[in-house]
Amino acid sequence: MSELKKIAVIGLGYVGLPLAIHLARHYPVTGLDIDTNRVSELLSGQDRTNEIDDSVLKSSSLEITDQVTAIENSDIYIVTVPTPVDVNKQPDLTAVRGASRLVGGVLKKGAIVVYESTVYPGVTEDVAGPELEAASGLICGADFFLGYSPERINPGDKQHTVDKITKVVAGQNDQVTAVLSEVYGRLTSGGIFVARDIRTAEAAKVIENAQRDINIAFINEVATIFQKMGLSVYDVLEAAGTKWNFLNFSPGLVGGHCIGVDPFYLAHSATANGHHPEIILAGRRINDGMGGYVAECIARELTQLGKGAGAKILVLGLTFKENVPDLRNSRVIDIIQALQGRGFSVKVHDAYADRDEAETLFGISLRPSLEDASGYDCLVGAVPHQAYAEFDPESFATLLTADGLVADVKGMWRSLKLPENFARWQL
Ligand SMILES: NC(=O)c1ccc[n+]([C@@H]2O[C@H](COP(=O)([O-])OP(=O)(O)OC[C@H]3O[C@@H](n4cnc5c(N)ncnc54)[C@H](O)[C@@H]3O)[C@@H](O)[C@H]2O)c1
């Protein structure tokens, strides 16, 4: 068991790259991605997700490839490909199936295939296993074995990194679980938790994210109640947060690849098993409605200030969360489109996002910089990137007209004293 395993990581995105880099400190590791642009970028020593420093990437022993022959003869395959939802909010397992067929094409007897992608319980054994069998001609559980180890990292979070968090692992049998415990045990100092079985490990991951979504939805709902009552939810949360068991969540948009998507995987399981998921889908509805709600509030404030259609709005931040370039499933677009739909002239700046990606994903032409930006009737702080959170009163005076509105969606300027002439709106 302690002989050095040859590992292949399939999918080198936000999850796969850090995992492969850290594993490569202990094992011979090959990372494969089917996106040739991503592979070229990584081979040139640059990670546009900012998860891995260029110097670390360049000095790593990780072999990076888009060639499937390079992952032949691996002992362990770890699959970290996307698991989005389709237009009907149903699990889209295209990448999981594709990666499984790709691995199946080179699978040797005795190998273990581990999935880290977030899925609903049963995907590893009922979807991936048969794909591997079909592509390899081998028998699952006899010739090769399955495992699941959910990924918990958080884009942009430099504290809870893959080498420090507790890793949940589950194997198809005890021997596989022991191998995975050893491999992941070397990777992380956060310890290993062995789940009862693969389905339990899959279920644990999907409820971690669904729970977060529901908690945020509750705060979003009370934020809208308090708006009607003239209270700031942030003031209320500050007071309530002094209770020892009050949970600390803040209001806002829920986007990205995980929290806004994974509850639909859980909802799919519920429906498939004859249960109508109430709270899970209600949470999704509330959170998906927040962008439109925020736009409605801003439009109302602007109208009250006598600034109707044609008023100039600058939205600060387009990514799904602060201090990352990740634009996937960002809900800031809901605010932008709703304001545009009301006839406002909306420009957008983001301190991190890639301009081409913003154009491709949303048709948004980002301002290249804030230099020369001025004369806006309203500034919408949509994403608390550090550069915006550090604004001082002078920044607002430069960007806004004399009687402009500061709309602080995330409460990042709450403690900042603004010149009296500016109006302010926040949740
Ligand atoms: N991003 C996160 O912070 C995070 C955290 C925990 C779990 N997850 C889960 O991890 C999984 C991966 O997420 P991500 O954010 O790393 O996605 P990503 O889009 O950043 O990266 C996935 C990579 O897989 C590649 N890929 C797609 N199909 C492939 C195939 N058939 N063969 C080889 N490569 C393929 C893509 O080109 C891409 O580079 C998802 O299931 C996600 O829900 C993500």
The ligand as an SDF file (V2000), in Angstrom:
LIG
                    3D

 44 48  0  0  0  0  0  0  0  0999 V2000
  -14.7930   25.9510   -7.4650 N   0  0  0  0  0  0  0  0  0  0  0  0
  -14.8620   25.5550   -6.2320 C   0  0  0  0  0  0  0  0  0  0  0  0
  -14.4560   26.2610   -5.3460 O   0  0  0  0  0  0  0  0  0  0  0  0
  -15.4050   24.2040   -5.8470 C   0  0  0  0  0  0  0  0  0  0  0  0
  -15.3890   23.8390   -4.5120 C   0  0  0  0  0  0  0  0  0  0  0  0
  -15.8200   22.5850   -4.1540 C   0  0  0  0  0  0  0  0  0  0  0  0
  -16.2900   21.7190   -5.1380 C   0  0  0  0  0  0  0  0  0  0  0  0
  -16.3140   22.1100   -6.4400 N   0  0  0  0  0  0  0  0  0  0  0  0
  -16.7790   21.1490   -7.4250 C   0  0  0  0  0  0  0  0  0  0  0  0
  -15.6360   20.6680   -8.1160 O   0  0  0  0  0  0  0  0  0  0  0  0
  -15.9480   20.4000   -9.4890 C   0  0  0  0  0  0  0  0  0  0  0  0
  -15.0090   21.1850  -10.3930 C   0  0  0  0  0  0  0  0  0  0  0  0
  -15.2140   22.5740  -10.1770 O   0  0  0  0  0  0  0  0  0  0  0  0
  -14.1840   23.6700  -10.6590 P   0  0  0  0  0  0  0  0  0  0  0  0
  -14.6190   24.9390  -10.0340 O   0  0  0  0  0  0  0  0  0  0  0  0
  -12.7920   23.2130  -10.4760 O   0  0  0  0  0  0  0  0  0  0  0  0
  -14.5130   23.7010  -12.2260 O   0  0  0  0  0  0  0  0  0  0  0  0
  -13.6410   24.4310  -13.3540 P   0  0  0  0  0  0  0  0  0  0  0  0
  -14.5860   24.7380  -14.4430 O   0  0  0  0  0  0  0  0  0  0  0  0
  -12.8230   25.5100  -12.7540 O   0  0  0  0  0  0  0  0  0  0  0  0
  -12.6250   23.3140  -13.8260 O   0  0  0  0  0  0  0  0  0  0  0  0
  -12.9990   22.1520  -14.4230 C   0  0  0  0  0  0  0  0  0  0  0  0
  -11.9880   21.7880  -15.4870 C   0  0  0  0  0  0  0  0  0  0  0  0
  -12.3580   20.5290  -16.0120 O   0  0  0  0  0  0  0  0  0  0  0  0
  -12.0860   20.5320  -17.3960 C   0  0  0  0  0  0  0  0  0  0  0  0
  -12.8750   19.4880  -18.0360 N   0  0  0  0  0  0  0  0  0  0  0  0
  -14.1840   19.4940  -18.3860 C   0  0  0  0  0  0  0  0  0  0  0  0
  -14.5300   18.3200  -18.9170 N   0  0  0  0  0  0  0  0  0  0  0  0
  -13.4190   17.5500  -18.9210 C   0  0  0  0  0  0  0  0  0  0  0  0
  -13.1380   16.2270  -19.3440 C   0  0  0  0  0  0  0  0  0  0  0  0
  -14.1050   15.4800  -19.8690 N   0  0  0  0  0  0  0  0  0  0  0  0
  -11.8860   15.7640  -19.2060 N   0  0  0  0  0  0  0  0  0  0  0  0
  -10.9220   16.5400  -18.6820 C   0  0  0  0  0  0  0  0  0  0  0  0
  -11.1190   17.8000  -18.2520 N   0  0  0  0  0  0  0  0  0  0  0  0
  -12.3550   18.3020  -18.3690 C   0  0  0  0  0  0  0  0  0  0  0  0
  -12.4370   21.9280  -17.8390 C   0  0  0  0  0  0  0  0  0  0  0  0
  -11.7830   22.2650  -19.0440 O   0  0  0  0  0  0  0  0  0  0  0  0
  -11.9560   22.7700  -16.6510 C   0  0  0  0  0  0  0  0  0  0  0  0
  -10.6460   23.2530  -16.8210 O   0  0  0  0  0  0  0  0  0  0  0  0
  -17.4260   20.7680   -9.6370 C   0  0  0  0  0  0  0  0  0  0  0  0
  -18.1960   19.6240   -9.4400 O   0  0  0  0  0  0  0  0  0  0  0  0
  -17.6580   21.7450   -8.5060 C   0  0  0  0  0  0  0  0  0  0  0  0
  -19.0180   21.7640   -8.1060 O   0  0  0  0  0  0  0  0  0  0  0  0
  -15.8740   23.3220   -6.8130 C   0  0  0  0  0  0  0  0  0  0  0  0
  1  2  1  0
  2  3  2  0
  2  4  1  0
  4  5  1  0
  4 44  2  0
  5  6  2  0
  6  7  1  0
  7  8  2  0
  8  9  1  0
  8 44  1  0
  9 10  1  0
  9 42  1  0
 10 11  1  0
 11 12  1  0
 11 40  1  0
 12 13  1  0
 13 14  1  0
 14 15  2  0
 14 16  1  0
 14 17  1  0
 17 18  1  0
 18 19  2  0
 18 20  1  0
 18 21  1  0
 21 22  1  0
 22 23  1  0
 23 24  1  0
 23 38  1  0
 24 25  1  0
 25 26  1  0
 25 36  1  0
 26 27  1  0
 26 35  1  0
 27 28  2  0
 28 29  1  0
 29 30  1  0
 29 35  2  0
 30 31  1  0
 30 32  2  0
 32 33  1  0
 33 34  2  0
 34 35  1  0
 36 37  1  0
 36 38  1  0
 38 39  1  0
 40 41  1  0
 40 42  1  0
 42 43  1  0
M  CHG  2   8   1  16  -1
M  END
$$$$
